Amino acid sequence: MENIKKEHWEKVFTTKAENKVSWYQTKPETSIQLIQACKLPKDARIIDIGGGDSYLIDSLIELGYTNLYLLDISESAIERSKKRLGAKADKVTFIVSDVLDFNSVEKFDVWHDRASFHFLTNENDILSYKSIVSNALNANGNFILGTFSTDGPLKCSGLEITQYSVEKMLELFEEEFEMENCFTEDHETPFDTIQNFIFSHFKKK
């Protein structure tokens, strides 16, 4: 199953241009604002989960953050990020891994995931993800999650997804995390369609 998942994403990132995928953003303003709202020092340890070739890392480097990590299952996606960043790629620790296999020795101050979590549709995988996030965060660490809302699509990149409401978010995460903020937002894709996301900012208890 893991190989099938990896093959899918390698194919996406080797056959589609960066601006020909639905999640493309020239500047991920919402994610940037949520990270800045954490009011952390510039050397805070921040990891972007399933970031692929997203421009979030570029923006965080520009803002002066110095302890950045990018995890993606696709080596092709990470290579595209490295190529785009050029010399700035040295400022980022890149990790090629399925998030469900991620066993970090590092502890993070921010775990950011936009448009990756909703691809988990199996309850055991979802619970595993929750455990991995909790183990990877420092005490009072920030968990920022952007995922499809109940008004969002049912599929993405040809794959089934899981939709979320604020109630469903709380039911899943409130035992170990305190919700700081939650809102929905429309994302306009490069294909002039609208996807509704729900963004949540949690603090680890």
Secondary structure as a PSIPRED ss2 file (coil, helix, strand):
# PSIPRED VFORMAT (PSIPRED V4.0)

   1 M C   1.000  0.000  0.000
   2 E H   0.000  1.000  0.000
   3 N H   0.000  1.000  0.000
   4 I H   0.000  1.000  0.000
   5 K H   0.000  1.000  0.000
   6 K H   0.000  1.000  0.000
   7 E H   0.000  1.000  0.000
   8 H H   0.000  1.000  0.000
   9 W H   0.000  1.000  0.000
  10 E H   0.000  1.000  0.000
  11 K H   0.000  1.000  0.000
  12 V H   0.000  1.000  0.000
  13 F H   0.000  1.000  0.000
  14 T H   0.000  1.000  0.000
  15 T H   0.000  1.000  0.000
  16 K C   1.000  0.000  0.000
  17 A C   1.000  0.000  0.000
  18 E H   0.000  1.000  0.000
  19 N H   0.000  1.000  0.000
  20 K H   0.000  1.000  0.000
  21 V C   1.000  0.000  0.000
  22 S C   1.000  0.000  0.000
  23 W C   1.000  0.000  0.000
  24 Y C   1.000  0.000  0.000
  25 Q C   1.000  0.000  0.000
  26 T C   1.000  0.000  0.000
  27 K C   1.000  0.000  0.000
  28 P C   1.000  0.000  0.000
  29 E H   0.000  1.000  0.000
  30 T H   0.000  1.000  0.000
  31 S H   0.000  1.000  0.000
  32 I H   0.000  1.000  0.000
  33 Q H   0.000  1.000  0.000
  34 L H   0.000  1.000  0.000
  35 I H   0.000  1.000  0.000
  36 Q H   0.000  1.000  0.000
  37 A C   1.000  0.000  0.000
  38 C C   1.000  0.000  0.000
  39 K C   1.000  0.000  0.000
  40 L C   1.000  0.000  0.000
  41 P C   1.000  0.000  0.000
  42 K C   1.000  0.000  0.000
  43 D C   1.000  0.000  0.000
  44 A C   1.000  0.000  0.000
  45 R E   0.000  0.000  1.000
  46 I E   0.000  0.000  1.000
  47 I E   0.000  0.000  1.000
  48 D E   0.000  0.000  1.000
  49 I E   0.000  0.000  1.000
  50 G C   1.000  0.000  0.000
  51 G C   1.000  0.000  0.000
  52 G C   1.000  0.000  0.000
  53 D C   1.000  0.000  0.000
  54 S C   1.000  0.000  0.000
  55 Y C   1.000  0.000  0.000
  56 L H   0.000  1.000  0.000
  57 I H   0.000  1.000  0.000
  58 D H   0.000  1.000  0.000
  59 S H   0.000  1.000  0.000
  60 L H   0.000  1.000  0.000
  61 I H   0.000  1.000  0.000
  62 E H   0.000  1.000  0.000
  63 L C   1.000  0.000  0.000
  64 G C   1.000  0.000  0.000
  65 Y C   1.000  0.000  0.000
  66 T C   1.000  0.000  0.000
  67 N E   0.000  0.000  1.000
  68 L E   0.000  0.000  1.000
  69 Y E   0.000  0.000  1.000
  70 L E   0.000  0.000  1.000
  71 L E   0.000  0.000  1.000
  72 D E   0.000  0.000  1.000
  73 I C   1.000  0.000  0.000
  74 S C   1.000  0.000  0.000
  75 E H   0.000  1.000  0.000
  76 S H   0.000  1.000  0.000
  77 A H   0.000  1.000  0.000
  78 I H   0.000  1.000  0.000
  79 E H   0.000  1.000  0.000
  80 R H   0.000  1.000  0.000
  81 S H   0.000  1.000  0.000
  82 K H   0.000  1.000  0.000
  83 K H   0.000  1.000  0.000
  84 R H   0.000  1.000  0.000
  85 L H   0.000  1.000  0.000
  86 G H   0.000  1.000  0.000
  87 A H   0.000  1.000  0.000
  88 K H   0.000  1.000  0.000
  89 A H   0.000  1.000  0.000
  90 D H   0.000  1.000  0.000
  91 K H   0.000  1.000  0.000
  92 V E   0.000  0.000  1.000
  93 T E   0.000  0.000  1.000
  94 F E   0.000  0.000  1.000
  95 I E   0.000  0.000  1.000
  96 V E   0.000  0.000  1.000
  97 S C   1.000  0.000  0.000
  98 D C   1.000  0.000  0.000
  99 V H   0.000  1.000  0.000
 100 L H   0.000  1.000  0.000
 101 D H   0.000  1.000  0.000
 102 F C   1.000  0.000  0.000
 103 N C   1.000  0.000  0.000
 104 S C   1.000  0.000  0.000
 105 V C   1.000  0.000  0.000
 106 E C   1.000  0.000  0.000
 107 K C   1.000  0.000  0.000
 108 F E   0.000  0.000  1.000
 109 D E   0.000  0.000  1.000
 110 V E   0.000  0.000  1.000
 111 W E   0.000  0.000  1.000
 112 H E   0.000  0.000  1.000
 113 D E   0.000  0.000  1.000
 114 R E   0.000  0.000  1.000
 115 A C   1.000  0.000  0.000
 116 S C   1.000  0.000  0.000
 117 F H   0.000  1.000  0.000
 118 H H   0.000  1.000  0.000
 119 F H   0.000  1.000  0.000
 120 L C   1.000  0.000  0.000
 121 T C   1.000  0.000  0.000
 122 N C   1.000  0.000  0.000
 123 E H   0.000  1.000  0.000
 124 N H   0.000  1.000  0.000
 125 D H   0.000  1.000  0.000
 126 I H   0.000  1.000  0.000
 127 L H   0.000  1.000  0.000
 128 S H   0.000  1.000  0.000
 129 Y H   0.000  1.000  0.000
 130 K H   0.000  1.000  0.000
 131 S H   0.000  1.000  0.000
 132 I H   0.000  1.000  0.000
 133 V H   0.000  1.000  0.000
 134 S H   0.000  1.000  0.000
 135 N H   0.000  1.000  0.000
 136 A H   0.000  1.000  0.000
 137 L E   0.000  0.000  1.000
 138 N E   0.000  0.000  1.000
 139 A E   0.000  0.000  1.000
 140 N E   0.000  0.000  1.000
 141 G E   0.000  0.000  1.000
 142 N E   0.000  0.000  1.000
 143 F E   0.000  0.000  1.000
 144 I E   0.000  0.000  1.000
 145 L E   0.000  0.000  1.000
 146 G E   0.000  0.000  1.000
 147 T E   0.000  0.000  1.000
 148 F E   0.000  0.000  1.000
 149 S E   0.000  0.000  1.000
 150 T C   1.000  0.000  0.000
 151 D C   1.000  0.000  0.000
 152 G C   1.000  0.000  0.000
 153 P C   1.000  0.000  0.000
 154 L C   1.000  0.000  0.000
 155 K E   0.000  0.000  1.000
 156 C E   0.000  0.000  1.000
 157 S C   1.000  0.000  0.000
 158 G C   1.000  0.000  0.000
 159 L E   0.000  0.000  1.000
 160 E E   0.000  0.000  1.000
 161 I C   1.000  0.000  0.000
 162 T C   1.000  0.000  0.000
 163 Q C   1.000  0.000  0.000
 164 Y E   0.000  0.000  1.000
 165 S C   1.000  0.000  0.000
 166 V H   0.000  1.000  0.000
 167 E H   0.000  1.000  0.000
 168 K H   0.000  1.000  0.000
 169 M H   0.000  1.000  0.000
 170 L H   0.000  1.000  0.000
 171 E H   0.000  1.000  0.000
 172 L H   0.000  1.000  0.000
 173 F H   0.000  1.000  0.000
 174 E C   1.000  0.000  0.000
 175 E C   1.000  0.000  0.000
 176 E C   1.000  0.000  0.000
 177 F E   0.000  0.000  1.000
 178 E E   0.000  0.000  1.000
 179 M E   0.000  0.000  1.000
 180 E E   0.000  0.000  1.000
 181 N E   0.000  0.000  1.000
 182 C E   0.000  0.000  1.000
 183 F E   0.000  0.000  1.000
 184 T E   0.000  0.000  1.000
 185 E E   0.000  0.000  1.000
 186 D E   0.000  0.000  1.000
 187 H E   0.000  0.000  1.000
 188 E E   0.000  0.000  1.000
 189 T C   1.000  0.000  0.000
 190 P C   1.000  0.000  0.000
 191 F C   1.000  0.000  0.000
 192 D C   1.000  0.000  0.000
 193 T C   1.000  0.000  0.000
 194 I E   0.000  0.000  1.000
 195 Q E   0.000  0.000  1.000
 196 N E   0.000  0.000  1.000
 197 F E   0.000  0.000  1.000
 198 I E   0.000  0.000  1.000
 199 F E   0.000  0.000  1.000
 200 S E   0.000  0.000  1.000
 201 H E   0.000  0.000  1.000
 202 F E   0.000  0.000  1.000
 203 K E   0.000  0.000  1.000
 204 K E   0.000  0.000  1.000
 205 K C   1.000  0.000  0.000
